[in-house]
Amino acid sequence: MKRVRLNLRIALRSLYNFKLRSVLAILGVFLGTCSLIIVYNLSGSLAKKTQMEIDKLGKDLLIVRTGVVIRHGRGPRLMSQDPNLTFDDVRAIAQGASQVRDVSPSSSTPFPVRYKSMVLDAVLITGVTPNYPEMRNLAVKEGGFITESDNKKHVKVAVLGSGIAEKLFGKDSAIGKYILVRRFPCQVIGVMEERGADLSGVDQDMQIFLPLNTFLRRLVNKDFVNTIYVKCLNSRSIAPAKAEIEAIMRRQHKMKPGKRDDFTVIDLKDVMALQTQAMDTISTLGRVSAIISFLIGGLGILSIMTLMVGERKMEIGVRRAVGSRKRDIVVQFLLESSFISFSGGAAGVVVGFAGTVIILQAFNLPFNVSSPGLAISFFASVAVGLTGGIYPAKKATSIQPVNILRH
């Protein structure tokens, strides 16, 4: 134990004598540790945010859209929108798909909305069925939602998104009051909880929900919908449910073999996979930069320790002559390299953690700190130090005391 303390004091004194070189070596390890921790934490946060966006659209959900959706550039784009989704399609999916739990048709169009002198232009008005909140993981904050009776009887009622309610009524209660959707009066029966924008970019708080039949018959005078939400039995049933729905829709639309679909069945996991692929690319680049920083730190440790060997031949030779063992010399140099890497790693962990918190708050991302990421980054920094100190330690033990004393 005394030998270890002695070697540690000698190591600290040697590093102090080479302050600039030691700081540069510590800086390389610090940058590698810090960047690796930030990459781990940001990757986890972005994955969590993507899952939250998926949950906003709905769990175990498939979306049947009229028209063809293709993906290029920054995201999906609807290439055509033919009025071809009917209630017969909805019934066929509900009755013919064995992997489906529930079905909810929906249709939407922007209209101006008025309450007294307050006018909002181009508010998204969405006709929905009573099971819509369950399908989309939505909740009512005040009042109630559309009922089956409201939908069957074409009742003129509306449920407001929280953003619309705030713009029209401020802090006053909206329940029981009447708004004009275009020139169509509707009584407000509920206000939804705040949700923000979903993965498709639609702000859930800035829309108004009407009974679907009321919307179709009294507002737009149409008998087709543009979206069918399909909830699958569980996450494992999404793929077979998608295949069943595509087959059912082709039969419903009497499409011949080889003819292109006039509809699109969107699997949210496909959208998530695209985002995950982009995040994986960013994470890979971040890890590459961290590895490069670690290599620079390791080379820095190797170079400074090698220089120390050359400039401390007299010290090493004298220590060997008065009884120090090769093992003591090896321990001393490994302690020096370990101290450099430990210092850089510890500073990197602290700054990496603080930097993660700042970045997540600045970009409003979910809080995520990866414990394995912290551990891996720290132990990687220590491993770099030990590896970088092996060659200088071996070189130091090759110094012969006789040659040093002779000079």
Secondary structure, 3 states (H helix, E strand, C coil): CHHHHHHHHHHHHHHHHCHHHHHHHHHHHHHHHHHHHHHHHHHHHHHHHHHHHHHHHCCCEEEEEECCEEEECCEEEECCCCCCECHHHHHHHHHHCCCEEEEEEEEEEEEEEEECCEEEEEEEEEEECCCHHHHHCCCEEEECCCCHHHHHCCCCEEEECHHHHHHHHCCCCCCCCEEEECCEEEEEEEEECCCCECCCCCEHHHEEEEEHHHHHHHHHCCCCECEEEEEECCHHHHHHHHHHHHHHHHHHCCCCCCCCCCEEEEEHHHHHHHHHHHHHHHHHHHHHHHHHHHHHHHHHHHHHHHHHHHHCHHHHHHHHHCCCCHHHHHHHHHHHHHHHHHHHHHHHHHHHHHHHHHHHHHCCCCCCCCHHHHHHHHHHHHHHHHHHHHHHHHHHHCCCHHHHHHC
